[in-house]
Amino acid sequence: MSTITPFTLDIPQAQLDDLNLRLDLARWPEKEVVDDWSQGTPLAVLQDLVGYWRHQYDWRRCEARLNALGQFKTAIQGLDIHFLHVRSPRADAVPLLITHGWPGSVIEFMGVIDRLTNPPEGDLAFHVVAPSLPGFGFSAKPTEPGWGVPKIAFCWIELMQRLGYSRWVAQGGDWGSAVTAAIGIIRPEGCLGIHVNMPIARPLPEDLENPAPDEVRALQALQHYQDWDAGYSKQQSTRPQSLGYGLVDSPVGLAGWILEKMWAWTDNAGSPFDALSRDQIIDNLMLYWLPGTGASSARLYWESFNSFAPVEIALPVAVSAYPKEILPAPRKWVERNVTNLVHWGDMDKGGHFAAWEQPEAFVRELRTAFAKML
C-alpha cells in the first residue's frame, strides 16, 4: 500500500477529439444585458477563449511539461494520490509540500517549480512536492464521505514520510491554506513550519468600532465577497452533485464557471488575461475536464467549507498578504490565533493565485519566510 509509482500522462486522442466535438456543438446563451462582468462571464470573452481552446491550444505541450517534471501516484488511506515530485540538485535543499486550491490545480505552480528547485547560488533551494487534492486533477475521486481537510492533512503528512523526508515545510493558498493550517494544528514531527498566502482570520465585534485602514479594506472586501462572490461556494457546499452534471458534461459550462473566478480573484485591470495567459487558464481547465472532476472537486466544499475558520496554531507561521486576496485578514486578526508568526509580507501586487500570478515575488517570500524557520 505504500508503493510510489511513476505516472505518465498520455491522454488518448479520442478524448481530445470528443472535447473538440463538444466545443463545436456548444449551445450558447444570449449575450448578457450589461457591458461588464456583473452578471458573470461575458459571452464574447468566453467565446474568444473557447475559440482559442478549439483551434490553437496545444494540450500535448502541457502534457509533456507535466511528464518532464516528474509525476507519481501512491495510495494513501485507500485513495490514489497524484503528485509532482521535483527534487533539487542541491544537497542542502529543503523539502517543500505545496498545496493548490479550487478552481486551481498543480498548474498554478508551473512558474515557480524551476525557481524553487534551481535557485541562484546562495539562495535557499527546495525539493518540491505538489499533490493534487483528492477529487482534483489526476488524484482519485473519493467514493465515500469523510474526505475533508483534516483527513487530507494527515494524508499529506504520510506522503512526506513515505518520501523519506524527516524535516520539511508546507505552503498553501485557498484550500491549500486550510490544509496547510490543519498541518500546523497537528504539528507533525518533522514539519518545521508553514507559509500561507490566504491566512484564515475573522474580525471580532470590537474591530468594527474603530477599524484601522487595513481593517476597513478587509471588511469591505469581505462584504463584497459575501454580497457578490460567494454564490459558487453556497452551491458547491450544499448541492455539488447537481452542479457537477453540467461541469462534467460541458467544457463550455466548465470554462464559464471557472473563468469568472480568474477575473474576480486575480489582480487585473479588467480582464483575467491581464494576470494569466489563455494557455495558463486552459491548462488548468484541462485538469478539470480530462479527469471529469467538476463534481468531485466541488464536494470538498460540501465536506469542509467550515474549515475556513480561525484556529490556533503554535507551529512557526509565515504569511504573505496580497492586495487582491478575496478574503483578506489584517495582521492584527491573524495574530490572535497564530502564536508564533515569524514573517509577514505585505505584497505590492497579486491576488488569490499568488504563485500563478506573481511567481518571482512568491518565491522570494518563501525563501525569506522559511529561512527564518530553519
C-alpha positions as CSV (number, residue, x, y, z in Angstrom):
1,M,0.0,0.0,0.0
2,S,3.0,2.3,0.4
3,T,4.3,1.9,-3.1
4,I,5.1,5.0,-5.1
5,T,4.8,4.6,-8.8
6,P,5.7,6.9,-11.7
7,F,2.8,8.3,-13.5
8,T,2.9,9.4,-17.2
9,L,0.1,11.3,-18.8
10,D,-0.8,10.1,-22.3
11,I,-4.4,11.2,-23.0
12,P,-6.0,9.2,-25.8
13,Q,-6.6,11.3,-28.9
14,A,-10.2,10.1,-28.8
15,Q,-10.7,12.1,-25.7
16,L,-9.3,15.2,-27.3
17,D,-11.5,14.6,-30.4
18,D,-14.5,14.3,-28.1
19,L,-13.6,17.6,-26.5
20,N,-13.3,19.3,-29.9
21,L,-16.7,18.0,-30.9
22,R,-18.3,19.3,-27.8
23,L,-16.7,22.7,-28.3
24,D,-18.0,22.7,-31.9
25,L,-21.5,21.8,-30.9
26,A,-21.8,24.2,-27.9
27,R,-25.2,25.7,-27.4
28,W,-24.7,29.3,-26.4
29,P,-27.0,31.6,-24.4
30,E,-27.8,35.1,-25.5
31,K,-25.5,37.9,-24.6
32,E,-25.7,39.4,-21.1
33,V,-27.7,42.6,-20.8
34,V,-24.9,44.6,-19.2
35,D,-21.5,45.6,-20.6
36,D,-19.3,44.2,-17.7
37,W,-18.8,41.1,-15.6
38,S,-21.6,41.8,-13.1
39,Q,-23.8,39.1,-14.5
40,G,-21.0,36.6,-14.8
41,T,-18.6,35.6,-17.6
42,P,-19.4,37.7,-20.7
43,L,-20.4,35.9,-23.8
44,A,-17.8,37.5,-26.1
45,V,-15.0,36.8,-23.6
46,L,-15.9,33.1,-23.3
47,Q,-16.5,32.6,-27.0
48,D,-13.0,34.1,-27.6
49,L,-11.4,31.7,-25.1
50,V,-13.3,28.7,-26.4
51,G,-12.3,29.6,-30.0
52,Y,-8.6,29.6,-28.9
53,W,-9.2,26.3,-27.0
54,R,-10.7,24.7,-30.1
55,H,-8.3,25.9,-32.8
56,Q,-5.0,27.0,-31.3
57,Y,-4.5,25.4,-27.9
58,D,-2.0,22.5,-27.6
59,W,-2.7,20.0,-24.8
60,R,0.4,17.9,-25.7
61,R,2.6,20.9,-24.7
62,C,1.1,20.9,-21.2
63,E,1.2,17.1,-21.1
64,A,4.9,17.0,-22.0
65,R,5.7,19.6,-19.3
66,L,3.9,17.7,-16.6
67,N,5.6,14.5,-17.6
68,A,9.0,16.1,-17.7
69,L,8.7,17.5,-14.2
70,G,8.0,14.0,-12.7
71,Q,4.6,12.7,-11.8
72,F,3.8,10.0,-9.3
73,K,0.9,8.2,-7.6
74,T,0.6,6.5,-4.3
75,A,-2.4,5.0,-2.4
76,I,-3.0,6.7,1.0
77,Q,-6.0,5.6,3.1
78,G,-7.2,3.7,0.1
79,L,-7.2,6.6,-2.4
80,D,-4.7,7.1,-5.2
81,I,-3.0,10.4,-4.8
82,H,-1.3,12.1,-7.8
83,F,1.6,14.4,-7.1
84,L,4.5,16.2,-8.7
85,H,7.9,15.4,-7.1
86,V,10.7,17.6,-8.3
87,R,14.0,17.2,-6.5
88,S,16.6,20.0,-6.4
89,P,20.1,19.1,-7.5
90,R,21.3,20.9,-4.3
91,A,22.2,18.7,-1.4
92,D,21.0,21.3,1.1
93,A,17.6,21.7,-0.4
94,V,14.6,21.8,1.9
95,P,11.6,19.6,1.1
96,L,8.5,21.8,0.4
97,L,5.0,20.5,0.4
98,I,2.8,22.9,-1.6
99,T,-1.0,22.6,-2.0
100,H,-3.3,24.2,-4.5
101,G,-7.0,25.1,-4.1
102,W,-10.2,25.5,-6.2
103,P,-10.6,26.3,-9.0
104,G,-6.8,25.7,-9.4
105,S,-4.5,22.7,-9.7
106,V,-0.8,21.9,-9.8
107,I,-0.8,24.1,-12.9
108,E,-0.6,27.0,-10.5
109,F,3.0,26.1,-9.7
110,M,4.4,25.7,-13.2
111,G,6.1,29.1,-13.0
112,V,7.7,28.6,-9.6
113,I,9.0,25.0,-9.6
114,D,12.2,25.7,-11.5
115,R,12.8,28.8,-9.4
116,L,12.4,26.8,-6.2
117,T,14.5,23.8,-7.2
118,N,17.2,25.6,-9.2
119,P,17.9,28.9,-7.5
120,P,21.0,31.1,-7.9
121,E,24.0,30.1,-5.8
122,G,23.4,31.2,-2.2
123,D,19.6,31.2,-2.3
124,L,17.6,28.6,-0.4
125,A,16.6,25.6,-2.6
126,F,13.7,23.3,-2.3
127,H,12.6,19.8,-3.2
128,V,9.0,20.4,-4.4
129,V,6.2,18.0,-3.6
130,A,2.9,19.2,-5.1
131,P,-0.1,16.8,-4.6
132,S,-3.4,17.1,-6.4
133,L,-6.2,17.3,-3.8
134,P,-8.5,14.2,-3.6
135,G,-11.1,14.6,-6.4
136,F,-9.0,17.1,-8.2
137,G,-6.7,16.7,-11.2
138,F,-5.4,13.1,-11.6
139,S,-5.9,12.1,-8.0
140,A,-8.7,9.6,-7.4
141,K,-12.2,10.7,-6.5
142,P,-13.4,9.7,-3.0
143,T,-16.3,7.3,-3.1
144,E,-17.5,7.8,0.5
145,P,-17.9,10.9,2.7
146,G,-15.2,11.9,5.1
147,W,-12.5,13.3,2.8
148,G,-12.4,16.7,4.3
149,V,-9.5,19.0,5.2
150,P,-8.3,17.1,8.4
151,K,-8.1,13.8,6.6
152,I,-6.2,15.4,3.7
153,A,-3.7,16.9,6.1
154,F,-3.0,13.5,7.6
155,C,-2.6,12.1,4.1
156,W,-0.1,14.8,3.2
157,I,1.9,14.1,6.3
158,E,2.0,10.4,5.4
159,L,3.1,11.3,1.9
160,M,6.1,13.3,3.2
161,Q,7.0,10.5,5.5
162,R,6.7,8.0,2.6
163,L,9.0,10.1,0.5
164,G,11.6,9.9,3.3
165,Y,11.6,13.5,4.3
166,S,12.3,13.9,8.1
167,R,12.4,17.7,8.0
168,W,10.1,19.7,5.7
169,V,8.0,22.8,5.4
170,A,4.5,23.3,3.9
171,Q,2.7,26.0,1.9
172,G,-0.8,26.7,0.6
173,G,-3.4,29.1,-0.6
174,D,-7.2,28.7,-0.8
175,W,-8.0,25.1,0.1
176,G,-4.2,24.7,0.3
177,S,-4.2,27.3,3.1
178,A,-6.9,25.3,5.0
179,V,-4.9,22.0,4.6
180,T,-1.6,23.7,5.5
181,A,-3.2,25.3,8.6
182,A,-4.5,21.8,9.6
183,I,-0.9,20.5,9.3
184,G,0.1,23.4,11.6
185,I,-2.5,22.3,14.1
186,I,-1.4,18.7,14.0
187,R,2.3,19.7,14.4
188,P,3.7,16.5,12.9
189,E,7.2,15.6,13.8
190,G,9.5,16.9,11.1
191,C,7.4,19.8,9.9
192,L,9.4,22.9,10.7
193,G,6.7,25.5,9.9
194,I,4.2,26.7,7.4
195,H,3.5,29.5,5.0
196,V,0.1,30.6,3.7
197,N,-0.9,33.3,1.2
198,M,-4.5,33.3,2.4
199,P,-4.4,33.5,6.2
200,I,-7.6,32.5,7.9
201,A,-8.9,35.1,10.4
202,R,-12.1,37.0,11.1
203,P,-12.9,40.3,12.9
204,L,-14.3,40.5,16.4
205,P,-17.1,42.9,17.3
206,E,-14.6,45.4,18.8
207,D,-12.8,45.5,15.5
208,L,-15.9,47.1,14.0
209,E,-15.9,50.1,16.4
210,N,-12.8,51.9,15.2
211,P,-11.1,49.9,12.5
212,A,-7.7,50.8,11.2
213,P,-7.3,51.4,7.5
214,D,-6.2,47.8,6.7
215,E,-9.2,46.6,8.7
216,V,-11.5,48.9,6.7
217,R,-10.2,47.5,3.4
218,A,-10.5,43.9,4.7
219,L,-14.1,44.5,6.0
220,Q,-15.1,46.0,2.6
221,A,-13.6,43.0,0.7
222,L,-15.3,40.5,3.0
223,Q,-18.6,42.3,2.5
224,H,-18.2,42.3,-1.3
225,Y,-17.4,38.6,-1.2
226,Q,-20.5,37.8,0.8
227,D,-22.7,40.0,-1.4
228,W,-21.4,39.3,-4.9
229,D,-18.9,36.5,-4.9
230,A,-19.9,33.7,-2.6
231,G,-22.7,32.1,-4.7
232,Y,-20.4,29.4,-6.1
233,S,-19.4,28.3,-2.6
234,K,-23.0,28.1,-1.4
235,Q,-23.9,25.9,-4.4
236,Q,-20.8,23.7,-4.1
237,S,-21.1,23.3,-0.3
238,T,-24.8,22.3,-0.5
239,R,-25.6,20.7,-3.8
240,P,-22.3,19.8,-5.6
241,Q,-23.8,16.8,-7.4
242,S,-26.5,18.9,-9.1
243,L,-23.9,21.4,-10.4
244,G,-21.5,18.6,-11.3
245,Y,-23.6,17.2,-14.2
246,G,-23.1,20.4,-16.2
247,L,-19.4,20.8,-15.3
248,V,-18.5,17.2,-16.3
249,D,-20.7,17.2,-19.4
250,S,-20.0,20.6,-20.9
251,P,-16.5,22.1,-21.5
252,V,-18.1,25.5,-22.2
253,G,-20.0,25.3,-18.9
254,L,-16.9,24.4,-17.1
255,A,-15.0,27.2,-18.7
256,G,-17.7,29.8,-17.9
257,W,-17.8,28.6,-14.3
258,I,-14.1,28.8,-13.7
259,L,-13.1,31.8,-15.9
260,E,-15.3,34.1,-13.9
261,K,-13.1,33.4,-10.8
262,M,-10.0,34.1,-12.8
263,W,-11.4,37.5,-13.4
264,A,-12.8,38.1,-9.9
265,W,-9.8,36.7,-8.0
266,T,-6.7,37.9,-9.8
267,D,-5.1,41.3,-9.7
268,N,-6.0,42.6,-13.1
269,A,-7.0,45.8,-15.0
270,G,-10.4,44.4,-16.1
271,S,-9.6,41.2,-17.8
272,P,-8.4,37.8,-16.4
273,F,-5.9,37.8,-19.3
274,D,-4.1,40.7,-17.7
275,A,-2.9,38.3,-15.0
276,L,-2.9,34.9,-16.7
277,S,-2.5,33.8,-20.3
278,R,-5.0,31.9,-22.3
279,D,-2.7,28.9,-22.2
280,Q,-2.4,29.0,-18.5
281,I,-6.1,29.2,-18.0
282,I,-6.8,26.4,-20.4
283,D,-4.1,24.2,-19.0
284,N,-5.8,24.4,-15.7
285,L,-9.3,23.8,-17.2
286,M,-7.9,20.6,-18.8
287,L,-7.0,19.3,-15.3
288,Y,-10.7,19.5,-14.6
289,W,-12.1,18.5,-18.0
290,L,-10.0,15.4,-18.8
291,P,-10.4,13.5,-15.5
292,G,-14.0,14.9,-15.2
293,T,-13.6,16.4,-11.7
294,G,-16.3,19.1,-11.8
295,A,-18.4,17.3,-9.2
296,S,-15.7,15.6,-7.1
297,S,-13.8,18.8,-6.7
298,A,-17.0,20.7,-5.7
299,R,-17.6,18.1,-3.0
300,L,-14.7,19.4,-0.9
301,Y,-16.9,22.4,-0.2
302,W,-19.7,20.0,1.0
303,E,-17.1,18.3,3.2
304,S,-15.2,21.1,4.7
305,F,-16.3,24.6,3.9
306,N,-16.4,25.3,7.6
307,S,-12.7,24.6,7.7
308,F,-12.2,28.3,6.7
309,A,-12.4,29.4,10.3
310,P,-9.7,30.7,12.6
311,V,-7.8,28.1,14.5
312,E,-4.9,28.3,17.0
313,I,-1.5,27.4,15.5
314,A,1.6,27.2,17.6
315,L,3.9,26.0,14.8
316,P,6.0,28.7,13.2
317,V,3.9,30.5,10.6
318,A,4.7,32.9,7.8
319,V,2.1,34.9,5.8
320,S,2.3,36.8,2.5
321,A,-0.7,39.2,2.2
322,Y,-1.5,40.0,-1.5
323,P,-3.6,43.1,-2.1
324,K,-6.3,41.4,-4.2
325,E,-6.8,38.4,-1.9
326,I,-10.6,37.6,-1.8
327,L,-10.7,37.0,1.9
328,P,-8.0,39.4,3.4
329,A,-7.0,39.2,7.0
330,P,-5.1,42.0,8.6
331,R,-2.1,41.0,10.8
332,K,-3.9,42.1,13.9
333,W,-6.7,39.5,13.3
334,V,-4.2,36.7,12.4
335,E,-2.0,37.2,15.4
336,R,-4.9,36.3,17.7
337,N,-4.6,32.7,16.6
338,V,-1.1,32.4,15.3
339,T,1.1,32.5,18.4
340,N,4.4,32.1,16.5
341,L,4.2,34.4,13.5
342,V,7.8,34.6,12.2
343,H,7.2,36.6,9.0
344,W,4.6,38.9,7.5
345,G,4.9,40.1,3.9
346,D,2.7,42.9,2.6
347,M,2.9,42.5,-1.2
348,D,2.6,45.3,-3.7
349,K,0.5,43.3,-6.3
350,G,-1.1,40.0,-6.8
351,G,-4.3,38.3,-6.0
352,H,-5.7,34.9,-4.8
353,F,-3.5,32.8,-7.1
354,A,-0.2,34.1,-5.7
355,A,2.3,31.6,-7.2
356,W,0.5,31.7,-10.5
357,E,0.2,35.5,-10.8
358,Q,3.4,36.6,-9.2
359,P,5.9,33.7,-9.4
360,E,9.1,35.7,-8.7
361,A,7.7,37.6,-5.7
362,F,6.1,34.4,-4.4
363,V,9.4,32.5,-4.5
364,R,11.2,35.4,-2.7
365,E,8.6,35.3,0.0
366,L,9.0,31.6,0.5
367,R,12.8,31.9,0.7
368,T,12.6,34.7,3.2
369,A,9.9,33.1,5.3
370,F,11.4,29.5,5.5
371,A,14.9,30.8,6.1
372,K,13.6,32.1,9.5
373,M,12.4,28.6,10.4
374,L,15.5,26.6,9.6
